[in-house]
Amino acid sequence: GPLGSMAAAPPLRDRLSFLHRLPILLKGTSDDDVPCPGYLFEEIAKISHESPGSSQCLLEYLLSRLHSSSGHGKLKVLKILLYLCSHGSSFFLLILKRNSAFIQEAAAFAGPPDPLHGNSLYQKVRAAAQDLGSTLFSDTVLPLAPSQPLGTPPATGM
């Protein structure tokens, strides 16, 4: 399969429980330009916390959608993956990092300009892929000082 670097295939019970979640995923990664509703992000994050096998099924599904879907679908998958960076299970993040080649692929997404929207969709997908890449690997590149909340400038002396 595409996830060659992974351990054994997910157990059958995980695959079966995952099948029950497919409607959520199909809705969340559809090829139309309707944004993925917020509650679906939470439902998808829950799948990753069920078991390592569920995480594997989830990643396989999302990566296959990222590969095969239109620009709108790709954008939704990237946004879901970005959400999972902060809400997904640690195992999901681990296997996501191992399969991060897809991020470079999405970051290079291009094609013929749309008659209505020009290149805006390609730009959005590339930007989302770059966001995802920097978020996914931020802990290894730029450790944030925990003492400083984001957005507040450091206090300066007199």
C-alpha positions in Angstrom: 0.0 0.0 0.0 1.0 3.7 -0.1 1.9 3.6 3.6 4.8 1.2 3.2 6.8 2.5 6.2 4.0 1.5 8.6 3.8 -1.6 10.8 1.2 -4.3 10.4 -2.1 -3.5 8.8 -4.9 -2.3 11.2 -6.8 -5.1 12.8 -10.1 -6.0 11.2 -12.2 -4.7 14.1 -10.6 -1.3 13.6 -11.3 -1.4 9.9 -14.9 -2.3 10.6 -15.4 0.4 13.2 -13.8 2.8 10.7 -16.3 1.9 8.0 -19.0 3.3 10.2 -17.2 6.6 10.2 -16.9 6.8 6.5 -20.1 9.0 6.0 -18.5 11.6 8.2 -15.3 11.5 6.2 -17.0 11.5 2.8 -19.0 14.6 3.9 -15.9 16.3 5.4 -13.7 15.8 2.3 -16.2 16.2 -0.5 -15.1 17.9 -3.8 -17.6 20.7 -3.6 -16.7 24.2 -2.4 -18.9 24.0 0.8 -16.5 24.3 3.8 -16.2 21.4 6.2 -18.5 22.1 9.1 -16.8 22.5 12.5 -18.5 19.6 14.2 -17.0 17.2 11.6 -13.5 18.3 12.5 -14.3 17.1 16.1 -15.8 13.8 14.9 -12.8 13.1 12.7 -10.4 13.9 15.5 -12.3 11.4 17.7 -11.6 8.7 15.2 -7.8 9.1 15.7 -8.2 8.7 19.5 -10.1 5.4 19.2 -7.1 3.2 18.6 -3.8 3.1 16.6 -5.6 1.0 14.0 -8.3 3.6 13.6 -5.6 6.3 13.2 -4.0 4.2 10.5 -7.3 3.8 8.6 -8.0 7.5 9.0 -4.6 8.5 7.6 -4.9 6.1 4.7 -8.3 7.5 3.9 -7.2 11.2 4.1 -4.1 10.7 2.1 -6.0 8.8 -0.6 -8.5 11.7 -0.7 -5.7 14.2 -0.8 -4.3 12.4 -3.8 -7.4 11.8 -5.8 -9.7 14.8 -5.0 -10.1 18.1 -6.7 -8.7 21.3 -5.3 -11.7 21.8 -3.0 -11.3 18.3 -1.6 -7.6 18.7 -1.2 -8.1 22.0 0.7 -10.6 20.3 3.1 -8.2 17.4 3.7 -5.4 19.7 4.5 -7.5 21.7 6.9 -8.6 18.5 8.6 -5.0 17.4 8.9 -4.1 20.8 10.3 -6.9 20.5 12.9 -5.6 17.0 13.7 -2.1 18.4 14.4 -3.6 20.0 17.6 -6.6 17.7 18.3 -5.5 14.3 16.9 -3.9 11.5 18.9 -0.2 11.4 19.3 0.0 8.2 17.4 -1.8 9.8 14.5 0.7 12.6 14.5 3.6 10.2 14.6 2.4 8.3 11.5 1.5 11.6 9.8 5.0 12.8 10.2 6.4 9.6 8.7 4.2 10.1 5.7 4.9 13.8 5.2 6.0 13.5 1.6 2.3 14.3 0.6 2.8 17.8 2.1 5.4 18.7 -0.5 3.2 17.2 -3.2 0.3 19.4 -2.1 2.6 22.4 -1.7 3.4 22.2 -5.4 -0.2 21.8 -6.5 -1.0 23.6 -9.7 -3.0 23.3 -12.9 -4.8 25.2 -15.6 -6.3 28.4 -14.2 -10.0 28.2 -13.5 -12.1 30.4 -15.8 -13.8 32.0 -12.8 -11.3 31.9 -10.0 -8.0 31.8 -11.8 -5.3 30.3 -9.7 -6.8 31.2 -6.3 -7.7 27.6 -5.4 -4.2 26.3 -6.2 -2.8 29.1 -4.0 -5.1 28.2 -1.2 -4.1 24.5 -1.4 -0.4 25.4 -1.5 -0.8 27.8 1.5 -2.7 25.2 3.5 0.0 22.6 2.7 2.7 25.0 3.9 0.8 25.8 7.0 0.4 22.1 7.7 4.1 21.4 7.2 5.2 24.2 9.5 2.7 23.2 12.1 3.5 19.5 11.9 7.2 20.1 12.3 7.1 23.2 14.4 8.0 21.3 17.6 11.2 20.1 16.1 12.1 23.5 14.5 10.9 26.3 16.6 10.1 25.5 20.2 7.8 28.1 21.6 8.7 29.3 25.1 5.8 28.1 27.2 6.1 31.1 29.5 5.1 33.5 26.8 1.5 33.4 25.5 1.2 34.0 21.8 0.5 37.5 20.6 1.8 39.3 23.7 5.1 41.2 23.2 7.7 40.5 25.8 7.6 43.0 28.7 10.3 45.6 28.3 12.2 47.2 31.2 12.1 50.8 32.1 
